[in-house]
Amino acid sequence: MSLSFSLLIIFLLVVGAGIIFAAFVKSHHFIKSFIFSAVTGVGALLAVHFTSLMTGFSLPVNIVSLLVSGFGGMPGVIAMAVIKFI
């Protein structure tokens, strides 16, 4: 993977994280929205991990993927899946 492509992916992830954070703050229920997003993100990561034998696609469960899915929620898990396909 080239350096410019890697930088583009990092830039898009940072912009996406900023948009998600702005949505949390704007919702007036920051803590509740953040917890709901974190739970659904980690749940989606675990669902992908546990169904990997049937689907043939897996995402590793490590500290980085847990942080991305916890802070990014479902869009974070989708972003990790897209990056893995590339």
Backbone hydrogen bonds in HBPLUS format (Angstrom, degrees):
<---DONOR---> <-ACCEPTOR-->    atom                        ^
c    i                          cat <-CA-CA->   ^        H-A-AA   ^      H-
h    n   atom  resd res      DA  || num        DHA   H-A  angle D-A-AA Bond
n    s   type  num  typ     dist DA aas  dist angle  dist       angle   num
A0006-SER N   A0002-SER O   3.06 MM   4  6.32 156.4  2.12 147.1 153.9     1
A0007-LEU N   A0003-LEU O   2.92 MM   4  6.14 157.9  1.97 149.7 155.7     2
A0008-LEU N   A0004-SER O   2.97 MM   4  6.15 148.2  2.07 140.1 148.7     3
A0009-ILE N   A0005-PHE O   3.01 MM   4  6.29 157.7  2.06 148.2 153.4     4
A0010-ILE N   A0006-SER O   2.99 MM   4  6.24 163.0  2.01 151.1 155.6     5
A0011-PHE N   A0007-LEU O   2.88 MM   4  6.02 158.4  1.93 145.6 151.9     6
A0012-LEU N   A0008-LEU O   2.93 MM   4  6.16 162.8  1.96 151.0 155.2     7
A0013-LEU N   A0009-ILE O   2.97 MM   4  6.19 153.2  2.04 148.5 155.9     8
A0014-VAL N   A0010-ILE O   2.96 MM   4  6.18 155.4  2.02 149.6 156.0     9
A0015-VAL N   A0011-PHE O   2.94 MM   4  6.18 162.0  1.97 153.4 158.4    10
A0016-GLY N   A0012-LEU O   2.90 MM   4  6.01 158.0  1.95 142.3 149.1    11
A0017-ALA N   A0013-LEU O   2.88 MM   4  6.07 153.1  1.95 143.7 151.0    12
A0018-GLY N   A0014-VAL O   2.96 MM   4  6.19 151.5  2.04 144.4 152.3    13
A0019-ILE N   A0015-VAL O   2.97 MM   4  6.28 151.8  2.05 149.0 156.4    14
A0020-ILE N   A0016-GLY O   2.97 MM   4  6.22 160.1  2.01 149.5 154.7    15
A0021-PHE N   A0017-ALA O   2.90 MM   4  6.08 160.6  1.94 148.0 153.5    16
A0022-ALA N   A0018-GLY O   2.93 MM   4  6.09 157.1  1.99 144.6 150.9    17
A0023-ALA N   A0019-ILE O   2.99 MM   4  6.22 150.3  2.08 144.7 152.6    18
A0024-PHE N   A0020-ILE O   3.01 MM   4  6.33 150.3  2.10 147.0 155.0    19
A0025-VAL N   A0021-PHE O   3.04 MM   4  6.33 163.2  2.07 153.4 156.8    20
A0026-LYS N   A0022-ALA O   2.95 MM   4  6.05 158.6  1.99 146.4 152.6    21
A0027-SER N   A0023-ALA O   3.11 MM   4  6.09 132.3  2.35 138.6 148.7    22
A0033-SER N   A0029-HIS O   2.85 MM   4  5.90 166.7  1.87 163.1 167.5    23
A0034-PHE N   A0030-PHE O   2.91 MM   4  5.96 158.9  1.95 147.9 154.3    24
A0035-ILE N   A0031-ILE O   2.92 MM   4  6.08 165.1  1.95 152.6 156.5    25
A0036-PHE N   A0032-LYS O   3.00 MM   4  6.11 162.2  2.03 146.3 151.5    26
A0037-SER N   A0033-SER O   2.95 MM   4  6.07 162.0  1.98 147.7 152.8    27
A0038-ALA N   A0034-PHE O   2.88 MM   4  6.03 158.5  1.92 148.8 155.2    28
A0039-VAL N   A0035-ILE O   2.92 MM   4  6.07 162.9  1.95 151.3 155.5    29
A0040-THR N   A0036-PHE O   3.00 MM   4  6.18 164.7  2.03 149.7 154.0    30
A0041-GLY N   A0037-SER O   2.88 MM   4  5.96 153.5  1.95 144.6 152.6    31
A0042-VAL N   A0038-ALA O   2.95 MM   4  6.07 169.7  1.96 152.3 154.8    32
A0043-GLY N   A0039-VAL O   2.89 MM   4  5.91 152.2  1.97 141.3 150.2    33
A0044-ALA N   A0040-THR O   2.88 MM   4  6.01 150.2  1.97 140.5 148.0    34
A0045-LEU N   A0041-GLY O   2.96 MM   4  6.23 156.1  2.02 146.6 153.4    35
A0046-LEU N   A0042-VAL O   2.94 MM   4  6.15 161.8  1.97 149.3 153.8    36
A0047-ALA N   A0043-GLY O   2.88 MM   4  6.04 149.0  1.97 141.7 151.0    37
A0048-VAL N   A0044-ALA O   2.94 MM   4  6.17 158.8  1.99 149.6 154.3    38
A0049-HIS N   A0045-LEU O   2.95 MM   4  6.17 155.4  2.01 144.1 151.8    39
A0050-PHE N   A0046-LEU O   2.83 MM   4  5.98 165.5  1.85 152.8 155.8    40
A0051-THR N   A0047-ALA O   3.06 MM   4  6.06 140.8  2.22 141.0 150.2    41
A0052-SER N   A0049-HIS O   3.34 MM   3  5.33 162.3  2.37 104.6 107.7    42
A0054-MET N   A0051-THR O   3.13 MM   3  5.49 129.7  2.40 105.7 117.9    43
A0055-THR N   A0051-THR O   2.99 MM   4  6.20 157.1  2.05 156.0 163.4    44
A0056-GLY N   A0052-SER O   2.80 MM   4  5.16 150.4  1.89 133.7 141.1    45
A0066-LEU N   A0062-ASN O   2.95 MM   4  6.09 156.7  2.00 155.0 162.1    46
A0067-LEU N   A0063-ILE O   3.01 MM   4  6.13 151.6  2.09 140.0 147.2    47
A0068-VAL N   A0064-VAL O   2.91 MM   4  6.17 162.7  1.94 153.2 158.0    48
A0069-SER N   A0065-SER O   2.93 MM   4  6.01 165.2  1.95 145.0 149.5    49
A0070-GLY N   A0066-LEU O   2.78 MM   4  5.75 142.4  1.92 136.6 148.0    50
A0071-PHE N   A0067-LEU O   2.87 MM   4  5.92 167.5  1.88 150.7 153.5    51
A0072-GLY N   A0068-VAL O   2.72 MM   4  5.42 149.3  1.82 139.7 150.4    52
A0073-GLY N   A0069-SER O   2.90 MM   4  4.86 132.1  2.13 114.5 123.6    53
A0076-GLY N   A0073-GLY O   3.13 MM   3  5.29 126.3  2.43  99.5 113.1    54
A0077-VAL N   A0073-GLY O   3.25 MM   4  6.67 149.8  2.35 147.7 155.6    55
A0078-ILE N   A0074-MET O   3.00 MM   4  6.27 161.9  2.03 156.1 161.2    56
A0079-ALA N   A0075-PRO O   2.89 MM   4  6.00 153.6  1.96 141.1 148.5    57
A0080-MET N   A0076-GLY O   2.99 MM   4  6.24 154.9  2.06 143.1 149.4    58
A0081-ALA N   A0077-VAL O   2.99 MM   4  6.24 152.9  2.06 145.5 153.0    59
A0082-VAL N   A0078-ILE O   2.91 MM   4  6.19 156.3  1.97 150.4 156.8    60
A0083-ILE N   A0079-ALA O   2.92 MM   4  6.10 162.7  1.95 150.7 155.5    61
A0084-LYS N   A0080-MET O   2.96 MM   4  6.12 149.4  2.05 141.1 149.5    62
A0085-PHE N   A0081-ALA O   3.05 MM   4  6.31 146.7  2.17 143.1 151.4    63
A0086-ILE N   A0082-VAL O   3.16 MM   4  6.42 138.3  2.35 143.8 154.4    64
